[in-house]
Amino acid sequence: NAGVTQTPKFQVLKTGQSMTLQCAQDMNHEYMSWYRQDPGMGLRLIHYSVGAGITDQGEVPNGYNVSRSTTEDFPLRLLSAAPSQTSVYFCASSRPGGTGELFFGEGSRLTVL
Amino acid sequence: RKEVEQDPGPFNVPEGATVAFNCTYSNSASQSFFWYRQDCRKEPKLLMSVYSSGNEDGRFTAQLNRASQYISLLIRDSKLSDSATYLCVVLYGQNFVFGPGTRLSVLP
């Protein structure tokens, strides 16, 4: 049972580098989202998607891009990494109708030097 | 003001204790409410949904007061394995808004 798969689990970047965090789910969920988690801040929504071809901004979208070309995949791109983007990133998906169960990936720990 | 606020914690309690977590939310249009559990360095997982009538799942009881915009979670007879961070989550529109979490440590 794969569920939500995130890669990579760990990444170290230098300021100014770009990278993509991959997220894939095999549950045919329409809703997918990216969060970042920082100490004392809880999870904050970066971007979300309610279906293929549809994306929208969350609370903290600056510095990040997303696309949703298929139902399964929702990659998060860091365009020019900054130390403020050092965080733990979680991808999550949910069934239509917002039943409340968000299925999370295991997280990606990103450090920007 | 944050949309979802929780007790700052941490809570350190002995095994067998009863512990209560509080949560308030600011948006009265919020539709659904949940408690998630997050173990150290792991992803959050759904603990239980919260209904207006209150609901119970074993040692866990959740309550919702829409008028006061207040949610609670009660854990009875706490176990060592209950040690985790408890996240209050509110569904508003299409998106889930997370509180900062309250960390619980159950001590032997």
Interface residues (C-beta under 8 A of the other chain):
Chain A: Y31 S33 Y35 G40 M41 G42 L43 R44 L45 Y48 V50 G58 F90 S94 G98 G100 E101 L102 F104 G105 E106 G107
Chain B: V4 Q31 S32 F34 Y36 R41 K42 E43 P44 K45 L46 S49 L87 V89 L91 Q94 N95 F96 V97 F98 G99 P100 G101
